Amino acid sequence: FSEKENELIVGHTGVLVDTGEDYVFFEKLSFQLPYQMIRFSSKAEVKDYLMKCYDTDTTGESAKPFVIENGEPM
């Protein structure tokens, strides 16, 4: 980055699988960390988890994160 080019776009991708009993979410958080799998009882829990991880700006200087499922807002 330079003084004129200092914007950063953070993206996160995961795979959510409906098992019929619960939801399994596969994700890779960084190059240094292994893939991980988390079980959730609802899609609302998945969204809450992701927002807790990424909606951390307390200054109002960054855009609010959003969660998309198959191209549609979750």
NUKOLTOR-30516 format. One line per field, with one value per residue (C-alpha): residue number from 1; x, y, z. Coordinates in nm, 4 decimals. Layout:
k <- (NUM, ...)
xx <- (X, ...)
yy <- (Y, ...)
zz <- (Z, ...)
END
This chain:
k <- (1, 2, 3, 4, 5, 6, 7, 8, 9, 10, 11, 12, 13, 14, 15, 16, 17, 18, 19, 20, 21, 22, 23, 24, 25, 26, 27, 28, 29, 30, 31, 32, 33, 34, 35, 36, 37, 38, 39, 40, 41, 42, 43, 44, 45, 46, 47, 48, 49, 50, 51, 52, 53, 54, 55, 56, 57, 58, 59, 60, 61, 62, 63, 64, 65, 66, 67, 68, 69, 70, 71, 72, 73, 74)
xx <- (0.0000, 0.1064, -0.0146, -0.2565, -0.3554, -0.4496, -0.7881, -0.8384, -1.1277, -1.1772, -1.3765, -1.4660, -1.6009, -1.7443, -1.9591, -2.2820, -2.4339, -2.7868, -2.7620, -3.1344, -3.0590, -2.8356, -2.6072, -2.2373, -2.0200, -1.6744, -1.4346, -1.0703, -0.9901, -0.6345, -0.3380, -0.1823, -0.4879, -0.6363, -0.9853, -1.2457, -1.5963, -1.8633, -2.2144, -2.5089, -2.8741, -3.0019, -2.8945, -2.9559, -2.6804, -2.4440, -2.5144, -2.4726, -2.1385, -2.0101, -2.1264, -1.9585, -1.6357, -1.6381, -1.8625, -1.5950, -1.5534, -1.6267, -1.5192, -1.7783, -1.5005, -1.5563, -1.8552, -2.0739, -2.0182, -2.2982, -2.3711, -2.4813, -2.6216, -2.6211, -2.6195, -2.9018, -2.8711, -2.9055)
yy <- (0.0000, 0.3568, 0.6837, 0.7177, 0.3530, 0.2489, 0.0803, -0.2793, -0.5048, -0.8036, -1.0966, -1.4225, -1.7339, -2.0396, -2.3341, -2.3935, -2.7403, -2.8199, -3.1704, -3.1937, -3.1861, -2.8810, -2.6629, -2.7310, -2.4337, -2.4895, -2.1954, -2.0987, -1.7863, -1.7237, -1.8785, -1.9673, -2.1396, -2.4745, -2.5179, -2.5395, -2.6785, -2.5421, -2.6777, -2.4413, -2.5108, -2.2331, -1.9940, -1.7079, -1.8515, -1.8611, -1.4950, -1.3958, -1.5787, -1.4040, -1.0601, -1.1036, -1.1922, -0.9110, -0.6270, -0.4839, -0.1234, 0.1150, 0.4287, 0.4263, 0.4610, 0.1200, -0.0178, -0.2579, -0.6208, -0.8190, -1.1878, -1.3275, -1.6735, -1.7742, -1.4097, -1.2993, -1.1186, -1.3607)
zz <- (0.0000, -0.0581, 0.0915, -0.2021, -0.2231, 0.1276, 0.1004, 0.1962, 0.1048, 0.3289, 0.1990, 0.3618, 0.2003, 0.3634, 0.2683, 0.4606, 0.4433, 0.5610, 0.7068, 0.7790, 1.1511, 1.1708, 0.9587, 0.9125, 0.8179, 0.6665, 0.6528, 0.6304, 0.8260, 0.7087, 0.5337, 0.8679, 1.0145, 0.9133, 0.7732, 1.0450, 1.0728, 1.3065, 1.3645, 1.4054, 1.4760, 1.2450, 0.9703, 1.2140, 1.4365, 1.1378, 1.0581, 1.4250, 1.4376, 1.1246, 1.2359, 1.5754, 1.3943, 1.1382, 1.2589, 1.4861, 1.3663, 1.6532, 1.4634, 1.1854, 0.9284, 0.7689, 0.5859, 0.7830, 0.6805, 0.5217, 0.4756, 0.1392, 0.0710, -0.2965, -0.4070, -0.1739, 0.1605, 0.4498)
END
